[in-house]
Amino acid sequence: MNILNAETETDTPICSAKGCRAPAVWVLAWNNPKLHTPERRKTWLACEEHREHLSKFLGMRGFLKDVVSLEEWTAAENQ
C-alpha cells in the first residue's frame, strides 16, 4: 500500500473518511468479492474518530477483512 497522500503529496497518511483531514492511525483492509480475488486487499485509512464508522460501513457489506494499526501495517510491508 502506498501511503503517500496524493491529495496533499505529503508522507503523512490522512484518514479516508469524507472531509476528514486527521492523521490516520488505522488500516482497514477489505475486498469486494464480486470484483477482487480472495487474496487481494484494498485499504482505507482511519483516524481514531472514524475507525468504527468506516469498519461498520465495510462490515455491513461483508467487505472488511482486517483492522490493524498503521504502524503494524507498515512494519509488515517493510519486511
FENTA-V315297 format. One line per field, one symbol per residue. ss: DSSP state (2 for helix, 1 for strand, 0 for the rest). psi: psi as a letter, one per 20 degrees, with the letter a starting at -180 (. if undefined). Layout:
ss->???
psi->???
This chain:
ss->0000100001000100000000100111110000000000011111022222222222220001111112222222200
psi->pojpohgilrjopqqiqpipjqpqiqpoprqoiihqqhiporqqqqrghiggghggghghijhphqoqqhggghghhj.
